[in-house]
Amino acid sequence: MKNEFVFEEFVKGNRGLKTNHIFIEGNVLYSYGYHFPLAIRLLLGDSFKFILNSDKYSRTTSKQKTQLLYYINKDDILKEYDTSKMQIIADSKVTSVKEFMANNLQDEAITI
């Protein structure tokens, strides 16, 4: 299975796929392990919004992010955070924009 297929499925809502280098667990897309959440998917109505990792971890991870962005509409990106903040959000297990905002997980107001 190719990474591109996993990216496409993540954006569509798949909750569990993996290749040798990336995997989906719930609403989180990880790169090379739990230490690097690449993206978090949140439900908003009948569509998804995404939080992306802003860190430049490696050339390969940067390539993965570029490939992922091919499948995500730029208007569907809520915010980008560093890895430590991404891990806090991933660990919180929020599944929707409403939960994300209600739990005060964002640094500043996000308008939808």
N, C-alpha and C positions, 0 to 999 in steps of 0.2 A: 504494500500500500504506500502511496506517495504522500508526502507532506501536504501537497496542494489539496488532495482529497480530504484530509483531516481539517484543513483550514476551511474549506467550503462547507463541510458538515458541521463544524463548530458554529459558523455564522448562521446556518439553517436551524440550529438548536440541538444537534446530537450531543448526548451527555456522556459518551464513553467510546473513544477510539484511540488507537495508539500506533505509532511507528517506532522505529528505533530511537528517534530523537525528540519527538513531540507527542503529547497525549492530552486528551480531554478527560477531565474528571469533574462531573457535575457541570457547573457553569464556568469552569476555569480551564484555560488552555495553557499547558506548561511546556517549557523548553528544557529538555535534558534533565528534568527532575523537579521536585517540589520546591527547590531553592529559587526557581525563576518562573513565576507566573507571567506568561507573555501577554495574556488578555483575560478579561473577565466579562462575561455576557450577562446582561440584566434585562429582564422583561419590562416592556412599557406598552401597555395595551396588548395588541396582537403582533407587536414587532419587538426587536431587540435593540438595545444600546450597548456600547462597549467601552470598557476602560482598558487602556493600553499601558504597557510598561514603557517608561521613558528612558530607562538605563541602556547604555551601550555596553552590553556584556561581552560580546565577541563578534567577529565578522559573521560567523554562521548564524548567530541569534539575530543580528541585524538583517541578514538576508531573509530569515524566517518572518520577521516583522514586515518587511517589504512585501513578501509573498502574501501574508495575511491581509495586508491593506488592499490588495487587489480585489478581495471578496467583500470588504466592508465599505459601505457608502460613508464618505467623510462626515456627512450630517448625522451619522449614527454613532460617532465617537463622542462620548461624554467628557472624558478627561484623560490625561496621562499622568501617572504617578511613578515614583521610583520603586525599586524592588521591595524595600521594607514596607512601604505603604500598601503595595499590591498584596503582600503576604497577609497583612492585617485584614484587608478587605476579603481576600480569599478565605481566610480562617473564619471570618464572620458568617460565612455560608449564606449571605444575602442572595436573593434570586431576582429581585425586582428593583427598579429605580426608586420606587416608593420606599421600600425597606432601606435601601442605601441612604436615602436622604433622611428618613425617620431615625435611623441609628447614628446620624451625624458622622458618617464615615468620610464625607467629603470635606475638603479644607475650606471651601468657599461655596457660595450659592451657585448652583448650576441651573440654568433656565432650560426648560424643555419646550 
